[in-house]
Protein backbone atom coordinates (compact mmCIF):
# COMPACT_ATOMS: atom_id res chain seq x y z
CA UNK A 1 0.00 0.00 0.00
CA UNK A 2 1.31 3.42 -0.94
CA UNK A 3 0.47 6.08 1.63
CA UNK A 4 0.90 9.81 1.94
CA UNK A 5 2.01 9.37 5.56
CA UNK A 6 2.70 6.42 7.80
CA UNK A 7 3.10 6.58 11.58
CA UNK A 8 5.22 3.66 12.68
CA UNK A 9 6.11 2.08 15.98
CA UNK A 10 3.73 3.97 18.27
CA UNK A 11 0.98 2.84 20.59
CA UNK A 12 -2.40 4.05 19.37
CA UNK A 13 -5.38 4.45 21.70
CA UNK A 14 -8.11 2.40 20.03
CA UNK A 15 -11.25 1.00 21.70
CA UNK A 16 -10.03 1.90 25.15
CA UNK A 17 -6.56 0.35 24.83
CA UNK A 18 -3.12 1.59 23.85
CA UNK A 19 -2.09 -0.97 21.25
CA UNK A 20 0.97 -1.21 18.98
CA UNK A 21 -0.16 -0.14 15.54
CA UNK A 22 1.26 1.37 12.39
CA UNK A 23 -1.14 3.92 10.92
CA UNK A 24 -1.34 4.39 7.16
CA UNK A 25 -2.85 7.64 5.87
CA UNK A 26 -3.99 8.39 2.35
CA UNK A 27 -6.00 11.33 0.95
CA UNK A 28 -6.50 12.81 4.40
CA UNK A 29 -8.02 9.72 5.98
CA UNK A 30 -6.82 6.68 7.88
CA UNK A 31 -6.43 3.98 5.26
CA UNK A 32 -5.28 1.09 7.45
CA UNK A 33 -4.15 0.07 10.93
CA UNK A 34 -1.63 -2.75 11.10
CA UNK A 35 0.61 -4.43 13.68
CA UNK A 36 4.13 -3.10 13.78
CA UNK A 37 6.30 -4.25 10.93
CA UNK A 38 10.00 -3.84 10.13
CA UNK A 39 9.30 -3.86 6.41
CA UNK A 40 9.84 -0.48 4.76
CA UNK A 41 6.60 1.39 4.13
CA UNK A 42 5.78 2.88 0.77
CA UNK A 43 4.93 6.40 1.89
CA UNK A 44 5.80 9.96 1.02
CA UNK A 45 6.69 10.54 4.66
CA UNK A 46 7.06 8.39 7.76
CA UNK A 47 6.97 9.39 11.43
CA UNK A 48 8.96 7.27 13.86
CA UNK A 49 6.57 7.02 16.82
CA UNK A 50 8.53 4.52 18.90
CA UNK A 51 7.99 5.36 22.59
CA UNK A 52 5.14 7.70 21.70
CA UNK A 53 1.37 7.59 22.22
CA UNK A 54 -0.89 8.26 19.25
CA UNK A 55 -4.23 9.80 20.22
CA UNK A 56 -7.19 10.94 18.12
CA UNK A 57 -7.10 14.68 17.51
CA UNK A 58 -8.72 16.47 20.44
CA UNK A 59 -12.13 18.09 19.94
CA UNK A 60 -12.61 21.22 22.04
CA UNK A 61 -16.39 21.32 22.35
CA UNK A 62 -16.48 24.77 23.98
CA UNK A 63 -14.27 27.61 22.74
CA UNK A 64 -14.57 31.37 22.28
CA UNK A 65 -12.38 33.08 19.68
CA UNK A 66 -12.95 36.64 18.52
CA UNK A 67 -15.82 37.00 20.95
CA UNK A 68 -17.40 40.42 20.51
CA UNK A 69 -17.47 42.43 23.74
CA UNK A 70 -18.91 45.64 22.36
CA UNK A 71 -18.49 48.03 19.44
CA UNK A 72 -15.01 47.32 18.06
CA UNK A 73 -14.01 45.30 21.15
CA UNK A 74 -13.08 41.62 21.11
CA UNK A 75 -11.33 39.00 23.18
CA UNK A 76 -7.57 38.77 22.61
CA UNK A 77 -7.51 35.55 20.57
CA UNK A 78 -9.01 35.71 17.09
CA UNK A 79 -9.59 32.64 14.93
CA UNK A 80 -5.98 32.64 13.73
CA UNK A 81 -4.19 32.88 17.07
CA UNK A 82 -6.77 30.74 18.82
CA UNK A 83 -6.58 27.95 16.27
CA UNK A 84 -2.78 28.19 16.26
CA UNK A 85 -2.80 27.60 20.01
CA UNK A 86 -5.29 24.77 19.57
CA UNK A 87 -3.20 23.10 16.86
CA UNK A 88 -0.01 23.30 18.90
CA UNK A 89 -1.89 21.75 21.83
CA UNK A 90 -3.23 18.74 19.94
CA UNK A 91 -6.72 20.12 19.21
CA UNK A 92 -7.77 19.45 15.62
CA UNK A 93 -11.40 20.64 15.82
CA UNK A 94 -13.01 23.34 17.96
CA UNK A 95 -16.64 24.34 18.35
CA UNK A 96 -17.26 28.05 18.95
CA UNK A 97 -20.55 29.99 19.15
CA UNK A 98 -22.62 32.21 16.94
CA UNK A 99 -23.08 35.81 18.04
CA UNK A 100 -26.29 37.13 16.52
CA UNK A 101 -28.41 39.52 18.54
CA UNK A 102 -31.36 38.52 20.74
CA UNK A 103 -34.28 37.30 18.64
CA UNK A 104 -32.26 37.11 15.43
CA UNK A 105 -32.06 34.00 13.27
CA UNK A 106 -29.55 31.35 14.40
CA UNK A 107 -28.90 30.54 10.74
CA UNK A 108 -27.98 34.17 10.10
CA UNK A 109 -25.58 34.04 13.03
CA UNK A 110 -24.12 30.75 11.82
CA UNK A 111 -23.43 32.06 8.34
CA UNK A 112 -21.84 35.21 9.74
CA UNK A 113 -19.47 33.28 12.00
CA UNK A 114 -18.50 30.82 9.28
CA UNK A 115 -17.62 33.81 7.11
CA UNK A 116 -15.54 35.30 9.95
CA UNK A 117 -13.54 32.10 10.43
CA UNK A 118 -13.20 30.88 6.85
CA UNK A 119 -9.61 30.95 5.62
CA UNK A 120 -8.28 32.02 9.01
CA UNK A 121 -7.95 28.77 10.98
CA UNK A 122 -5.31 26.06 11.24
CA UNK A 123 -7.81 23.51 12.60
CA UNK A 124 -11.29 22.42 11.60
CA UNK A 125 -14.17 24.21 13.30
CA UNK A 126 -17.91 24.34 13.86
CA UNK A 127 -20.37 26.47 15.82
CA UNK A 128 -23.09 26.06 18.40
CA UNK A 129 -26.03 28.41 17.74
CA UNK A 130 -26.95 30.89 20.44
CA UNK A 131 -30.66 30.97 21.31
CA UNK A 132 -31.31 34.35 22.91
CA UNK A 133 -34.31 36.64 22.87
CA UNK A 134 -36.66 33.66 22.54
CA UNK A 135 -39.83 35.73 22.88
CA UNK A 136 -38.71 38.03 20.06
CA UNK A 137 -37.81 35.23 17.64
CA UNK A 138 -40.28 34.66 14.81
CA UNK A 139 -41.25 30.97 14.62
CA UNK A 140 -38.36 29.63 16.74
CA UNK A 141 -39.09 26.01 15.77
CA UNK A 142 -38.52 26.82 12.10
CA UNK A 143 -35.41 28.86 12.91
CA UNK A 144 -33.92 25.97 14.89
CA UNK A 145 -34.74 23.52 12.11
CA UNK A 146 -32.88 25.72 9.62
CA UNK A 147 -29.75 25.61 11.75
CA UNK A 148 -29.93 21.84 12.21
CA UNK A 149 -30.26 21.41 8.44
CA UNK A 150 -27.19 23.65 7.97
CA UNK A 151 -25.08 21.35 10.16
CA UNK A 152 -25.39 23.04 13.57
CA UNK A 153 -27.62 20.78 15.72
CA UNK A 154 -26.61 22.22 19.11
CA UNK A 155 -27.97 25.38 20.72
CA UNK A 156 -26.81 27.38 23.73
CA UNK A 157 -29.08 29.05 26.26
CA UNK A 158 -28.36 30.92 29.48
CA UNK A 159 -30.02 31.13 32.87
CA UNK A 160 -27.95 34.24 33.62
CA UNK A 161 -26.88 37.59 32.09
CA UNK A 162 -30.28 39.23 31.92
CA UNK A 163 -28.78 42.71 31.49
CA UNK A 164 -27.06 41.51 28.30
CA UNK A 165 -30.25 40.05 26.87
CA UNK A 166 -29.02 36.47 27.22
CA UNK A 167 -31.13 35.11 30.08
CA UNK A 168 -33.84 32.61 29.13
CA UNK A 169 -36.77 32.18 31.48
CA UNK A 170 -38.16 28.78 32.37
CA UNK A 171 -40.90 28.99 29.72
CA UNK A 172 -38.33 29.70 27.00
CA UNK A 173 -36.08 26.86 28.19
CA UNK A 174 -38.95 24.41 28.31
CA UNK A 175 -40.20 25.44 24.86
CA UNK A 176 -36.72 25.14 23.33
CA UNK A 177 -36.21 21.73 24.93
CA UNK A 178 -39.50 20.48 23.49
CA UNK A 179 -38.53 21.64 19.99
CA UNK A 180 -35.04 20.18 20.34
CA UNK A 181 -36.53 16.80 21.22
CA UNK A 182 -38.61 16.82 18.01
CA UNK A 183 -35.63 17.90 15.88
CA UNK A 184 -33.11 15.52 17.42
CA UNK A 185 -31.11 18.57 18.52
CA UNK A 186 -29.39 19.33 21.82
CA UNK A 187 -29.77 22.32 24.14
CA UNK A 188 -26.54 23.29 25.92
CA UNK A 189 -27.09 25.39 29.04
CA UNK A 190 -24.94 27.89 30.91
CA UNK A 191 -26.52 27.14 34.27
CA UNK A 192 -26.25 29.85 36.92
CA UNK A 193 -29.05 31.63 38.76
CA UNK A 194 -28.75 35.02 37.09
CA UNK A 195 -31.16 37.07 39.24
CA UNK A 196 -29.45 36.02 42.47
CA UNK A 197 -26.03 36.64 40.96
CA UNK A 198 -27.18 40.12 39.94
CA UNK A 199 -28.38 40.77 43.51
CA UNK A 200 -25.12 39.58 45.07
CA UNK A 201 -22.98 41.36 42.50
CA UNK A 202 -24.55 44.71 43.43
CA UNK A 203 -24.01 43.86 47.08
CA UNK A 204 -20.31 42.99 46.77
CA UNK A 205 -19.26 44.82 43.58
CA UNK A 206 -17.00 47.42 45.19
CA UNK A 207 -14.55 47.30 48.07
CA UNK A 208 -13.79 43.58 48.14
CA UNK A 209 -11.57 43.26 45.08
CA UNK A 210 -11.46 39.88 43.40
CA UNK A 211 -13.10 38.29 46.46
CA UNK A 212 -16.34 39.76 45.12
CA UNK A 213 -16.33 37.14 42.34
CA UNK A 214 -16.88 34.00 44.47
CA UNK A 215 -19.09 35.98 46.85
CA UNK A 216 -21.38 37.00 44.00
CA UNK A 217 -21.49 33.52 42.45
CA UNK A 218 -21.63 31.04 45.37
CA UNK A 219 -21.94 27.33 44.55
CA UNK A 220 -25.70 27.22 45.05
CA UNK A 221 -26.21 29.59 42.11
CA UNK A 222 -24.90 26.82 39.86
CA UNK A 223 -26.47 23.81 41.56
CA UNK A 224 -29.91 25.42 41.72
CA UNK A 225 -29.85 26.25 38.03
CA UNK A 226 -28.60 22.79 37.05
CA UNK A 227 -31.31 21.09 39.09
CA UNK A 228 -34.05 23.33 37.71
CA UNK A 229 -32.97 22.90 34.09
CA UNK A 230 -32.64 19.13 34.53
CA UNK A 231 -36.25 18.98 35.76
CA UNK A 232 -37.42 21.05 32.79
CA UNK A 233 -35.54 18.78 30.38
CA UNK A 234 -37.00 15.67 31.97
CA UNK A 235 -40.50 17.15 31.76
CA UNK A 236 -39.95 18.01 28.09
CA UNK A 237 -38.57 14.52 27.40
CA UNK A 238 -35.45 16.11 25.95
CA UNK A 239 -31.72 15.67 26.46
CA UNK A 240 -29.75 18.54 27.99
CA UNK A 241 -26.03 19.33 28.14
CA UNK A 242 -24.55 21.51 30.89
CA UNK A 243 -21.44 23.48 29.99
CA UNK A 244 -18.45 24.32 32.23
CA UNK A 245 -19.67 22.77 35.50
CA UNK A 246 -17.57 23.98 38.41
CA UNK A 247 -19.03 22.39 41.54
CA UNK A 248 -19.18 18.94 43.01
CA UNK A 249 -22.84 19.60 43.78
CA UNK A 250 -23.69 20.16 40.12
CA UNK A 251 -21.82 17.00 39.13
CA UNK A 252 -23.79 15.07 41.77
CA UNK A 253 -27.08 16.33 40.32
CA UNK A 254 -26.04 15.21 36.84
CA UNK A 255 -24.97 11.81 38.22
CA UNK A 256 -28.30 11.35 40.03
CA UNK A 257 -30.28 12.38 36.97
CA UNK A 258 -28.40 9.92 34.79
CA UNK A 259 -28.84 7.15 37.37
CA UNK A 260 -32.58 7.83 37.16
CA UNK A 261 -32.46 7.31 33.41
CA UNK A 262 -32.64 10.96 32.36
CA UNK A 263 -30.79 12.23 29.28
CA UNK A 264 -28.51 14.62 31.13
CA UNK A 265 -24.92 15.32 30.01
CA UNK A 266 -22.22 17.44 31.60
CA UNK A 267 -18.96 19.14 30.72
CA UNK A 268 -16.22 20.54 32.91
CA UNK A 269 -12.92 22.30 32.21
CA UNK A 270 -9.28 21.98 33.30
CA UNK A 271 -9.51 25.14 35.41
CA UNK A 272 -12.27 23.58 37.51
CA UNK A 273 -10.39 20.31 37.82
CA UNK A 274 -6.93 21.59 38.72
CA UNK A 275 -7.15 25.21 39.93
CA UNK A 276 -8.93 26.43 43.05
CA UNK A 277 -10.03 29.61 44.77
CA UNK A 278 -6.64 30.09 46.44
CA UNK A 279 -5.53 31.64 43.12
CA UNK A 280 -7.59 34.71 44.01
CA UNK A 281 -5.30 35.48 46.97
CA UNK A 282 -2.26 36.42 44.92
CA UNK A 283 -1.39 39.77 43.44
CA UNK A 284 -2.64 38.55 40.06
CA UNK A 285 -5.88 37.08 41.34
CA UNK A 286 -7.93 39.01 38.79
CA UNK A 287 -6.24 37.05 35.98
CA UNK A 288 -8.07 33.93 37.17
CA UNK A 289 -11.55 35.42 36.84
CA UNK A 290 -14.01 33.10 35.09
CA UNK A 291 -17.76 32.51 35.21
CA UNK A 292 -18.48 30.39 37.09
CA UNK A 293 -15.49 31.09 39.35
CA UNK A 294 -12.81 28.71 40.56
CA UNK A 295 -14.04 26.67 43.50
CA UNK A 296 -12.48 24.58 46.28
CA UNK A 297 -10.06 21.66 46.25
CA UNK A 298 -13.01 19.50 47.34
CA UNK A 299 -14.84 20.55 44.17
CA UNK A 300 -11.73 19.69 42.14
CA UNK A 301 -11.73 16.20 43.62
CA UNK A 302 -15.48 15.69 43.15
CA UNK A 303 -15.28 16.73 39.51
CA UNK A 304 -12.41 14.32 38.84
CA UNK A 305 -14.53 11.54 40.38
CA UNK A 306 -17.43 12.53 38.13
CA UNK A 307 -15.19 12.38 35.06
CA UNK A 308 -13.74 9.01 36.07
CA UNK A 309 -17.14 7.43 36.75
CA UNK A 310 -18.77 8.83 33.62
CA UNK A 311 -21.13 11.24 35.38
CA UNK A 312 -19.50 13.99 33.30
CA UNK A 313 -18.80 13.13 29.70
CA UNK A 314 -16.65 15.94 28.29
CA UNK A 315 -13.66 18.09 29.25
CA UNK A 316 -13.50 21.29 27.18
CA UNK A 317 -11.79 24.64 27.63
CA UNK A 318 -14.33 27.49 27.61
CA UNK A 319 -11.30 29.29 26.14
CA UNK A 320 -11.85 33.05 26.43
CA UNK A 321 -8.57 34.91 26.17
CA UNK A 322 -7.79 38.35 27.59
CA UNK A 323 -4.54 40.22 28.09
CA UNK A 324 -3.28 41.58 31.39
CA UNK A 325 -4.25 45.05 30.23
CA UNK A 326 -7.81 43.95 29.49
CA UNK A 327 -8.09 42.26 32.88
CA UNK A 328 -6.53 45.22 34.69
CA UNK A 329 -8.98 47.79 33.32
CA UNK A 330 -11.68 46.72 35.81
CA UNK A 331 -10.71 49.30 38.42
CA UNK A 332 -11.72 47.04 41.29
CA UNK A 333 -15.34 46.79 40.10
CA UNK A 334 -16.28 43.15 39.57
CA UNK A 335 -18.98 44.23 37.11
CA UNK A 336 -16.26 45.44 34.72
CA UNK A 337 -13.87 42.50 35.04
CA UNK A 338 -13.50 40.38 31.87
CA UNK A 339 -14.25 36.75 32.60
CA UNK A 340 -12.24 33.96 31.01
CA UNK A 341 -8.78 32.51 30.49
CA UNK A 342 -6.72 31.03 27.65
CA UNK A 343 -6.83 27.24 27.51
CA UNK A 344 -6.79 25.87 23.95
CA UNK A 345 -3.10 25.02 23.87
CA UNK A 346 -3.05 23.45 27.33
CA UNK A 347 -6.26 21.37 27.22
CA UNK A 348 -4.60 18.05 26.40
CA UNK A 349 -1.54 18.72 28.55
CA UNK A 350 -3.60 19.72 31.60
CA UNK A 351 -5.86 16.66 31.28
CA UNK A 352 -2.86 14.37 30.88
CA UNK A 353 -0.82 15.97 33.67
CA UNK A 354 -3.49 16.33 36.35
CA UNK A 355 -5.61 13.38 35.27
CA UNK A 356 -3.58 10.54 33.76
CA UNK A 357 -0.20 11.19 35.39
CA UNK A 358 -1.77 11.43 38.86
CA UNK A 359 -3.91 8.33 38.37
CA UNK A 360 -7.19 10.24 38.70
CA UNK A 361 -8.30 8.95 35.31
CA UNK A 362 -6.97 6.38 32.87
CA UNK A 363 -5.49 7.18 29.48
CA UNK A 364 -8.54 5.58 27.88
CA UNK A 365 -10.88 7.80 29.91
CA UNK A 366 -8.93 10.90 28.88
CA UNK A 367 -9.29 9.99 25.21
CA UNK A 368 -12.97 9.33 25.80
CA UNK A 369 -13.71 12.75 27.33
CA UNK A 370 -11.44 14.78 25.02
CA UNK A 371 -12.05 12.98 21.72
CA UNK A 372 -14.63 10.22 21.52
CA UNK A 373 -17.45 11.68 23.61
CA UNK A 374 -17.26 15.17 22.09
CA UNK A 375 -17.38 13.53 18.66
CA UNK A 376 -20.47 11.53 19.54
CA UNK A 377 -22.35 14.19 21.48
CA UNK A 378 -21.60 17.00 19.04
CA UNK A 379 -22.37 15.05 15.86
CA UNK A 380 -18.84 14.59 14.54
CA UNK A 381 -18.24 10.88 15.10
CA UNK A 382 -18.55 9.87 11.45
CA UNK A 383 -15.18 11.49 10.74
CA UNK A 384 -13.66 12.74 14.01
CA UNK A 385 -12.68 11.53 17.46
CA UNK A 386 -11.54 7.99 16.70
CA UNK A 387 -8.56 6.17 15.22
CA UNK A 388 -10.17 3.85 12.69
CA UNK A 389 -10.09 3.24 8.95
CA UNK A 390 -12.15 5.80 7.06
CA UNK A 391 -11.93 8.48 9.73
CA UNK A 392 -10.18 11.76 9.14
CA UNK A 393 -6.49 11.38 9.94
CA UNK A 394 -6.67 13.78 12.88
CA UNK A 395 -4.05 12.77 15.43
CA UNK A 396 -2.10 14.08 18.42
CA UNK A 397 1.16 12.26 19.08
CA UNK A 398 2.64 12.72 22.54
CA UNK A 399 5.76 11.61 24.36
CA UNK A 400 4.49 10.34 27.75
CA UNK A 401 7.92 10.81 29.33
CA UNK A 402 8.43 14.44 28.25
CA UNK A 403 7.39 17.54 30.15
CA UNK A 404 7.51 21.27 29.55
CA UNK A 405 7.33 24.14 32.03
CA UNK A 406 4.41 26.27 30.88
CA UNK A 407 5.41 29.76 29.79
CA UNK A 408 3.05 32.16 28.04
CA UNK A 409 5.98 33.43 25.93
CA UNK A 410 6.19 30.02 24.25
CA UNK A 411 2.45 29.56 23.71
CA UNK A 412 0.54 30.68 20.64
CA UNK A 413 -2.22 32.56 22.46
CA UNK A 414 -2.36 36.31 21.91
CA UNK A 415 -1.89 37.18 25.56
CA UNK A 416 0.81 37.82 28.13
CA UNK A 417 -0.13 35.34 30.84
CA UNK A 418 -1.11 31.71 31.31
CA UNK A 419 -3.08 30.25 34.23
CA UNK A 420 -0.53 27.42 34.20
CA UNK A 421 2.54 29.68 34.22
CA UNK A 422 5.55 27.86 35.67
CA UNK A 423 3.69 24.55 35.99
CA UNK A 424 5.44 21.50 34.59
CA UNK A 425 3.01 19.93 32.15
CA UNK A 426 3.19 16.55 30.42
CA UNK A 427 1.37 15.63 27.23
CA UNK A 428 2.08 18.52 24.89
CA UNK A 429 2.03 16.94 21.42
CA UNK A 430 5.19 16.26 19.48
CA UNK A 431 3.05 16.25 16.32
CA UNK A 432 -0.48 17.41 15.55
CA UNK A 433 -1.97 16.05 12.34
CA UNK A 434 -5.11 17.35 10.63
CA UNK A 435 -6.57 15.27 7.82
CA UNK A 436 -3.17 13.72 7.15
CA UNK A 437 -1.18 16.96 7.21
CA UNK A 438 1.28 17.72 10.01
CA UNK A 439 0.11 21.18 11.13
CA UNK A 440 2.20 21.55 14.29
CA UNK A 441 5.42 20.06 15.56
CA UNK A 442 6.95 20.51 19.02
CA UNK A 443 4.77 23.51 19.85
CA UNK A 444 5.23 25.39 16.58
CA UNK A 445 3.12 25.62 13.44
CA UNK A 446 4.73 23.83 10.51
CA UNK A 447 3.44 26.35 7.97
CA UNK A 448 1.95 29.54 9.44
CA UNK A 449 0.80 30.68 5.99
CA UNK A 450 -1.28 27.57 5.33
CA UNK A 451 -4.77 27.89 6.80
CA UNK A 452 -5.97 24.31 6.47
CA UNK A 453 -9.05 24.54 8.70
CA UNK A 454 -12.50 23.81 7.31
CA UNK A 455 -16.04 24.27 8.61
CA UNK A 456 -17.46 20.90 9.63
CA UNK A 457 -21.17 20.28 9.22
CA UNK A 458 -22.41 18.17 12.10
CA UNK A 459 -25.06 15.47 12.27
CA UNK A 460 -27.58 14.97 15.05
CA UNK A 461 -26.05 14.36 18.50
CA UNK A 462 -25.71 10.91 20.00
CA UNK A 463 -26.94 10.99 23.59
CA UNK A 464 -24.59 8.77 25.59
Secondary structure, DSSP 4 states (H G I P E B T S, - for coil): -EEEEEEES-EEEETTEEEE-EEEEETTEEEEEE----SPPEEEEEEE-TT-EEEEPEEESSEESS-EEETTEE-S--HHHHHHHHHHTTEEEEEEE--PPTTS-HHHHHHHHHHHHTTS-SSEEEEEEE---GGGSTTHHHHHHHHHHTT--EEEEESS-GGGT-B--HHHHHHHHHHHHHHT-EEEEE---HHHHHHHHHHHSSSSTTHHHHHHT-HHHHHHHHHHHHHHHHHHT--EEE-S---HHHHHHHHHHHHTT--EEEEEEHHHHH--GGGGGSTTGGGG--SSPP--HHHHHHHHHHHHHTSS-EEE--EE---HHHHHTTTT-GGG-------GGGHHHHHIIIIITTTSS-HHHHHIIIIIHHHHHTT-TTTSSS-STTSB--EEEE-TT-EEE--GGGS-SSSS--TTTT-EEE--EEEEEETTEEEEETTEES-TT-----B----PPP--
